[in-house]
Amino acid sequence: MTWKIIAAIVASGIVSSFTDWFFMGVLFGDRYQKHPETWWPRSGRAAERGAIMSSTALGFVTAAAVALLCEYAGVASITGGLIVGALAAAAGPLVTTITNGMWIRVDPAVTFAHTVGYIVRFLIAGIAAGIALS
């Protein structure tokens, strides 16, 4: 693993934390309360902060997985990184979030925002890896 791949992982992890904030927090934020029984009760800001930090750390795991998948697949361009990122998103979070939206009581706008947010996270990691590997 080269320093460029490590830089791509760190950069895409940081950028993705901001897109997660937008897609999974700000966009349709009021819709989470349509079914409050769905969400884990949090007792105060400290408990919520812990969940946010944990999910942010997992975003770096996603960034690393996509970047290493790109390296393993021999990606040498941004286009190749986008293709790998899109395929990885289709194989995992796309199907999972849409299926969860069908079976878990969540507002459809929240399901949409989460789906798009995950796709964007994977595409960002693919772009970063494509830049690092080109």
Residue pairs with C-beta under 8 A, 6 or more apart in sequence:
1 68
1 71
2 132
4 132
4 133
5 67
5 68
5 71
5 129
5 132
5 133
7 132
8 63
8 67
8 125
8 128
8 129
8 131
8 132
9 60
9 63
9 64
9 67
9 125
9 128
10 60
10 63
11 128
12 63
12 66
12 67
12 124
12 125
12 127
12 128
12 129
13 56
13 59
13 60
13 62
13 63
13 64
15 124
15 128
16 59
16 62
16 63
16 120
16 121
16 124
16 125
17 56
17 59
19 117
19 120
19 121
19 124
20 55
20 56
20 59
20 117
20 121
22 117
23 113
23 114
23 116
23 117
23 120
24 113
24 114
24 117
27 113
28 107
28 109
28 110
28 112
28 113
31 107
31 109
31 110
32 39
32 107
32 110
34 107
35 105
35 106
35 107
37 105
38 104
38 105
38 106
40 51
42 48
42 51
59 121
62 121
62 122
62 125
63 121
63 124
63 125
63 128
65 88
65 125
66 84
66 85
66 88
66 122
66 125
66 126
66 129
67 125
67 128
67 129
67 132
69 84
69 88
70 80
70 81
70 84
70 85
70 126
70 129
70 130
70 133
71 129
71 133
73 80
73 84
75 81
75 83
75 84
75 126
75 129
75 130
75 133
76 130
76 133
76 134
77 130
77 133
77 134
78 127
78 130
78 131
78 134
79 130
80 130
80 133
81 125
81 126
81 127
81 128
81 129
81 130
81 131
81 133
82 123
82 126
82 127
82 130
83 126
84 126
84 129
85 122
85 123
85 124
85 125
85 126
85 127
85 129
86 119
86 122
86 123
86 126
88 122
88 126
89 118
89 119
89 121
89 122
89 123
93 115
93 118
93 119
93 121
93 122
94 115
94 118
94 119
97 111
97 114
97 115
97 118
98 111
98 115
100 106
100 111
101 108
101 110
101 111
101 114
101 115
